[in-house]
Amino acid sequence: MVDIVYLLPDEAMPDHGDDMRWLMIEESDDRLFLGTGGSFRANGDWVGYASLAENDGSLEAAVAAAQNWAAKYDVPTIWVQSKPPGS
């Protein structure tokens, strides 16, 4: 099970260094929800995550796609940074 942590508007995702698994969803100025992340394959090779345009249109779609990737690559937490209403 992947934890989803919603950050405050000016709160940053913790920096766990280059050897940690991570996934972040950030709301853009044009109200898209863009995901990025990094993890490791079973053989130790690094693998990156970049959300697909079809998943960026809503927070729900972005989180669902991120959860699938996080489960596949053993990422424990998805960090979500959305913009405050009206910003």
C-alpha positions as CSV (number, residue, x, y, z in Angstrom):
1,M,0.0,0.0,0.0
2,V,1.3,3.4,-1.0
3,D,0.9,6.4,1.4
4,I,-0.3,9.6,-0.1
5,V,0.9,12.8,1.7
6,Y,-0.7,16.1,0.8
7,L,1.7,18.9,1.4
8,L,0.8,22.4,2.5
9,P,1.1,25.1,-0.3
10,D,4.6,26.2,0.7
11,E,5.8,22.9,2.1
12,A,8.5,20.9,0.3
13,M,8.8,17.1,-0.1
14,P,11.5,15.8,2.2
15,D,14.9,15.3,0.5
16,H,15.8,11.7,1.0
17,G,18.9,11.8,-1.2
18,D,19.7,10.0,-4.4
19,D,19.4,6.5,-3.1
20,M,15.7,6.7,-2.1
21,R,12.6,5.9,-4.0
22,W,10.2,8.9,-4.4
23,L,7.2,10.2,-6.4
24,M,5.8,13.7,-6.5
25,I,2.7,15.2,-8.1
26,E,2.7,18.9,-8.5
27,E,-0.1,21.1,-9.7
28,S,1.1,23.5,-12.5
29,D,0.0,27.0,-13.1
30,D,-2.4,25.8,-15.8
31,R,-4.0,23.3,-13.4
32,L,-2.4,20.2,-14.6
33,F,-1.1,17.6,-12.2
34,L,2.4,16.6,-13.2
35,G,4.1,13.5,-11.7
36,T,7.8,12.8,-11.5
37,G,9.7,10.2,-9.5
38,G,12.5,7.8,-9.3
39,S,13.0,4.3,-8.0
40,F,15.0,1.1,-8.7
41,R,14.3,-2.0,-10.6
42,A,14.8,-5.4,-8.9
43,N,18.3,-5.6,-10.5
44,G,19.3,-2.2,-9.0
45,D,18.9,-0.1,-12.2
46,W,17.4,3.3,-11.7
47,V,14.0,3.9,-13.3
48,G,12.3,7.3,-13.6
49,Y,8.7,8.3,-13.7
50,A,7.1,11.1,-15.7
51,S,3.4,11.3,-15.9
52,L,1.6,11.0,-19.2
53,A,-0.5,13.8,-20.6
54,E,-3.7,11.7,-20.4
55,N,-3.2,11.5,-16.6
56,D,-2.4,15.1,-15.9
57,G,-5.9,16.6,-16.3
58,S,-7.2,15.8,-12.8
59,L,-5.7,15.0,-9.4
60,E,-7.6,11.7,-9.3
61,A,-6.2,10.5,-12.6
62,A,-2.7,11.6,-11.6
63,V,-2.8,9.9,-8.3
64,A,-4.2,6.7,-9.8
65,A,-1.4,6.5,-12.4
66,A,1.2,7.3,-9.7
67,Q,-0.2,4.6,-7.4
68,N,0.2,2.0,-10.2
69,W,3.8,3.0,-10.8
70,A,4.6,3.3,-7.1
71,A,3.3,-0.2,-6.5
72,K,5.3,-1.6,-9.4
73,Y,8.6,0.0,-8.3
74,D,8.1,-0.2,-4.5
75,V,7.8,3.5,-3.8
76,P,6.3,3.9,-0.3
77,T,5.0,7.5,-0.5
78,I,3.4,9.8,-3.1
79,W,3.9,13.4,-2.2
80,V,1.2,15.8,-3.6
81,Q,1.7,19.5,-3.9
82,S,-1.3,21.4,-5.0
83,K,-1.8,25.2,-5.4
84,P,-4.2,27.0,-3.1
85,P,-7.5,28.0,-4.7
86,G,-7.3,31.3,-6.6
87,S,-3.5,31.2,-7.0
